[in-house]
Amino acid sequence: MARPIWSGTLSFGLLNIPVSLMSGERKTDISFRMLDSRNNQPIRYERVNAETGEEVAWKDIVKAFEYDKGSYVVLEPDDIKSAAPESHDAIEVEAFVDVAAIGPQYFEKPYVLVPAKKAEKGYVLLREALAKTGRIGIARVVIRTRESLCAVMPQDNALLLMMMRYPQELVDIDEYRIPEGKSSEYRITDKELEFSEQLIQTMSGEWEPEQYRDEFRQRLQDVITRRMKDKGVVKHGDEEPPVHEHAATNVVDFMELLQQSIARKQRTPAKKAGKAADDDGKDAKPKKAAKKTAKKAASKKPAAKKTAAKKKASGRKAA
């Protein structure tokens, strides 16, 4: 069973839907390892100091930004953490936009949003509302320490989360030499255009993705299979990950939350909206209490380890 990449909540307005983020793609590339031809042993890549040639341990490695050729500024772990966003457990939809308004160049990588147990109602509610309005939700998600722009969109019975590119990551098309103007300016005749349209009509059909295969990969796999024919293959079974339990959400009064969310968006003063958000955050105290409990539990662990170490040492002396 596949492991979730991220678990948290999908929220829009006051509705929070517990979900897990699962990969929406499958890597099919065939990867190779470098071997020493003399004894077929793997080649290791070592972390080596460029000046001394000595191997560097992980504990001695720091991150740095090269602001000029050969000039670096070293960053401490806290420097990177300070720039990271605070929210790590929520996909917060900021706006709903027309799906046709976003160009294909903005979409990067697909994931599947899977509802937690007893969170199906909110999941289906959002899926059906998006499908009927023809809109998709634009949100942000933090995976590890990186914040990414993303889109929540319906696909058959599922909600997909599509990782998106920021506009700054895209090259402006105007930087390239692209032919502009009418077709007549390029001496394209009406007859040529007519035959091109007929050819497109002749070759038109339904989109059937299962008909397309990575033929190079298949041929390469056949070559590998022939090489392996006389040798045994060791397979390791995958361990099933523990199922993460979320709080039940199907019993929530969705109508009340939706009405409150709409009322919030209709309010004009920004301060009032911020105050209402603070008033509604009833679960803030329990979260702080949970953090304190976790800190107490963590502080007890070193003491337990020291006691065990003392017992072990006294046992050795007695022996």
FILOMAR-450125 format. One line per 10 residues: number of its first residue (from 1); their letters; for each residue x, y, z of C-alpha. Coordinates in steps of 0.5 Angstrom, whole numbers, padded with zeros to 4 digits. Layout:
residues N
NUM = a = X,Y,Z ~ ...
//
This chain:
residues 319
1 = marpiwsgtl = 0000,0000,0000 ~ 0003,0007,-0002 ~ 0005,0012,0004 ~ 0002,0019,0004 ~ 0006,0024,0002 ~ 0003,0029,0007 ~ -0003,0029,0012 ~ -0007,0035,0014 ~ -0014,0038,0012 ~ -0016,0041,0006
11 = sfgllnipvs = -0020,0048,0008 ~ -0024,0053,0004 ~ -0028,0058,0008 ~ -0030,0055,0015 ~ -0030,0048,0012 ~ -0024,0043,0014 ~ -0024,0036,0010 ~ -0018,0031,0013 ~ -0014,0029,0007 ~ -0008,0025,0005
21 = lmsgerktdi = -0004,0027,-0001 ~ -0002,0021,-0005 ~ 0002,0021,-0011 ~ -0001,0022,-0018 ~ 0004,0019,-0022 ~ 0008,0013,-0023 ~ 0016,0013,-0025 ~ 0017,0009,-0030 ~ 0024,0011,-0032 ~ 0029,0005,-0032
31 = sfrmldsrnn = 0035,0007,-0027 ~ 0042,0005,-0028 ~ 0048,0004,-0023 ~ 0055,0005,-0024 ~ 0059,-0001,-0023 ~ 0067,-0003,-0023 ~ 0068,-0007,-0029 ~ 0073,-0011,-0025 ~ 0069,-0014,-0020 ~ 0062,-0011,-0021
41 = qpiryervna = 0062,-0008,-0015 ~ 0058,-0001,-0014 ~ 0061,0006,-0015 ~ 0060,0010,-0009 ~ 0060,0018,-0009 ~ 0063,0021,-0004 ~ 0063,0028,-0001 ~ 0070,0031,-0002 ~ 0073,0038,0000 ~ 0075,0041,-0006
51 = etgeevawkd = 0081,0044,-0003 ~ 0084,0038,0001 ~ 0081,0032,-0003 ~ 0079,0029,0004 ~ 0072,0026,0005 ~ 0067,0031,0009 ~ 0062,0028,0014 ~ 0055,0030,0014 ~ 0056,0033,0021 ~ 0061,0038,0018
61 = ivkafeydkg = 0057,0040,0012 ~ 0053,0047,0012 ~ 0048,0050,0007 ~ 0051,0056,0003 ~ 0048,0061,-0002 ~ 0053,0063,-0008 ~ 0052,0070,-0009 ~ 0058,0071,-0013 ~ 0063,0066,-0017 ~ 0067,0063,-0011
71 = syvvlepddi = 0063,0067,-0006 ~ 0059,0064,-0001 ~ 0054,0066,0005 ~ 0053,0061,0010 ~ 0046,0060,0013 ~ 0044,0057,0019 ~ 0038,0052,0020 ~ 0035,0057,0024 ~ 0035,0062,0018 ~ 0032,0057,0013
81 = ksaapeshda = 0026,0056,0019 ~ 0025,0063,0020 ~ 0023,0064,0012 ~ 0019,0057,0012 ~ 0011,0059,0013 ~ 0008,0057,0019 ~ 0002,0053,0017 ~ 0004,0046,0015 ~ -0002,0042,0016 ~ -0007,0045,0012
91 = ieveafvdva = -0009,0046,0004 ~ -0012,0053,0005 ~ -0016,0055,-0002 ~ -0015,0062,-0003 ~ -0020,0063,-0009 ~ -0024,0059,-0014 ~ -0022,0061,-0021 ~ -0025,0059,-0028 ~ -0021,0053,-0030 ~ -0020,0055,-0037
101 = aigpqyfekp = -0017,0062,-0035 ~ -0010,0058,-0033 ~ -0005,0056,-0038 ~ -0003,0049,-0039 ~ 0004,0052,-0037 ~ 0002,0053,-0030 ~ 0001,0046,-0028 ~ 0007,0041,-0026 ~ 0005,0035,-0022 ~ -0001,0031,-0020
111 = yvlvpakkae = -0003,0029,-0013 ~ -0009,0025,-0011 ~ -0013,0028,-0005 ~ -0016,0022,-0001 ~ -0021,0023,0005 ~ -0020,0021,0012 ~ -0025,0016,0015 ~ -0031,0019,0016 ~ -0029,0026,0012 ~ -0033,0023,0005
121 = kgyvllreal = -0039,0028,0006 ~ -0034,0035,0006 ~ -0030,0031,0000 ~ -0036,0030,-0004 ~ -0039,0036,-0003 ~ -0033,0040,-0005 ~ -0032,0036,-0011 ~ -0039,0036,-0014 ~ -0039,0044,-0013 ~ -0033,0045,-0017
131 = aktgrigiar = -0035,0040,-0022 ~ -0042,0044,-0023 ~ -0039,0051,-0023 ~ -0033,0049,-0027 ~ -0028,0052,-0023 ~ -0022,0050,-0019 ~ -0019,0052,-0012 ~ -0012,0056,-0012 ~ -0009,0054,-0006 ~ -0002,0053,-0002
141 = vvirtreslc = 0001,0047,0001 ~ 0007,0046,0005 ~ 0011,0040,0004 ~ 0017,0039,0009 ~ 0019,0046,0009 ~ 0018,0048,0002 ~ 0011,0052,0000 ~ 0008,0051,-0007 ~ 0002,0054,-0011 ~ -0003,0049,-0012
151 = avmpqdnall = -0010,0048,-0015 ~ -0015,0043,-0013 ~ -0020,0040,-0018 ~ -0025,0035,-0019 ~ -0023,0029,-0024 ~ -0028,0024,-0024 ~ -0030,0021,-0017 ~ -0023,0024,-0014 ~ -0020,0031,-0012 ~ -0014,0032,-0015
161 = lmmmrypqel = -0008,0037,-0013 ~ -0004,0040,-0018 ~ 0002,0043,-0016 ~ 0003,0049,-0020 ~ 0009,0054,-0022 ~ 0009,0061,-0020 ~ 0009,0066,-0026 ~ 0017,0068,-0024 ~ 0019,0061,-0026 ~ 0016,0061,-0033
171 = vdideyripe = 0020,0064,-0039 ~ 0016,0070,-0042 ~ 0014,0067,-0049 ~ 0016,0074,-0052 ~ 0023,0073,-0051 ~ 0023,0068,-0056 ~ 0023,0069,-0064 ~ 0015,0067,-0065 ~ 0012,0068,-0072 ~ 0006,0074,-0071
181 = gksseyritd = 0001,0076,-0076 ~ -0004,0073,-0080 ~ -0003,0067,-0084 ~ -0003,0071,-0091 ~ 0004,0074,-0089 ~ 0007,0068,-0089 ~ 0004,0066,-0096 ~ 0000,0061,-0093 ~ -0006,0060,-0099 ~ -0013,0058,-0097
191 = kelefseqli = -0012,0052,-0100 ~ -0007,0050,-0096 ~ -0010,0052,-0090 ~ -0017,0048,-0092 ~ -0013,0041,-0093 ~ -0009,0042,-0086 ~ -0016,0043,-0083 ~ -0018,0036,-0087 ~ -0012,0033,-0085 ~ -0014,0034,-0078
201 = qtmsgewepe = -0021,0032,-0078 ~ -0019,0026,-0081 ~ -0014,0024,-0076 ~ -0019,0026,-0070 ~ -0021,0022,-0065 ~ -0023,0020,-0058 ~ -0017,0021,-0052 ~ -0015,0014,-0050 ~ -0009,0015,-0046 ~ -0009,0007,-0045
211 = qyrdefrqrl = -0007,0006,-0052 ~ 0000,0010,-0051 ~ 0006,0007,-0048 ~ 0013,0008,-0047 ~ 0016,0004,-0053 ~ 0023,0005,-0051 ~ 0022,0003,-0044 ~ 0019,-0003,-0046 ~ 0024,-0005,-0051 ~ 0030,-0004,-0046
221 = qdvitrrmkd = 0026,-0008,-0041 ~ 0026,-0014,-0046 ~ 0033,-0013,-0046 ~ 0034,-0013,-0039 ~ 0030,-0019,-0038 ~ 0034,-0023,-0043 ~ 0040,-0021,-0039 ~ 0037,-0024,-0033 ~ 0034,-0030,-0035 ~ 0039,-0035,-0032
231 = kgvvkhgdee = 0040,-0031,-0026 ~ 0035,-0031,-0019 ~ 0031,-0024,-0017 ~ 0031,-0022,-0010 ~ 0024,-0019,-0008 ~ 0023,-0015,-0002 ~ 0016,-0014,0000 ~ 0013,-0007,0002 ~ 0011,-0006,0009 ~ 0004,-0003,0010
241 = ppvhehaatn = 0004,0004,0013 ~ 0000,0005,0019 ~ -0007,0008,0018 ~ -0007,0015,0020 ~ -0014,0016,0024 ~ -0017,0023,0023 ~ -0023,0026,0027 ~ -0030,0025,0025 ~ -0033,0030,0020 ~ -0039,0027,0017
251 = vvdfmellqq = -0043,0030,0023 ~ -0041,0037,0022 ~ -0047,0042,0020 ~ -0044,0044,0013 ~ -0050,0049,0012 ~ -0048,0053,0018 ~ -0041,0053,0016 ~ -0042,0055,0009 ~ -0047,0060,0011 ~ -0042,0063,0016
261 = siarkqrtpa = -0036,0063,0010 ~ -0041,0067,0005 ~ -0042,0072,0011 ~ -0035,0073,0012 ~ -0033,0074,0005 ~ -0039,0079,0004 ~ -0036,0083,0010 ~ -0032,0089,0008 ~ -0027,0091,0014 ~ -0021,0087,0014
271 = kkagkaaddd = -0020,0088,0022 ~ -0027,0085,0023 ~ -0026,0079,0019 ~ -0019,0078,0022 ~ -0022,0079,0029 ~ -0028,0074,0027 ~ -0022,0069,0025 ~ -0019,0069,0032 ~ -0026,0068,0036 ~ -0027,0062,0031
281 = gkdakpkkaa = -0021,0059,0033 ~ -0023,0055,0039 ~ -0018,0050,0038 ~ -0012,0054,0039 ~ -0012,0053,0047 ~ -0012,0045,0046 ~ -0007,0045,0041 ~ -0002,0049,0046 ~ -0004,0044,0051 ~ -0002,0039,0046
291 = kktakkaask = 0005,0042,0045 ~ 0006,0043,0052 ~ 0004,0035,0054 ~ 0009,0033,0048 ~ 0015,0038,0051 ~ 0014,0034,0058 ~ 0014,0027,0055 ~ 0020,0029,0051 ~ 0024,0032,0057 ~ 0022,0026,0061
301 = kpaakktaak = 0026,0021,0055 ~ 0033,0023,0057 ~ 0032,0022,0064 ~ 0030,0015,0063 ~ 0036,0014,0058 ~ 0040,0016,0064 ~ 0037,0012,0069 ~ 0038,0006,0064 ~ 0045,0007,0063 ~ 0047,0008,0070
311 = kkasgrkaa = 0043,0001,0071 ~ 0047,-0002,0066 ~ 0054,0001,0068 ~ 0053,-0002,0075 ~ 0051,-0009,0073 ~ 0058,-0009,0069 ~ 0061,-0007,0075 ~ 0058,-0013,0079 ~ 0060,-0018,0074
//
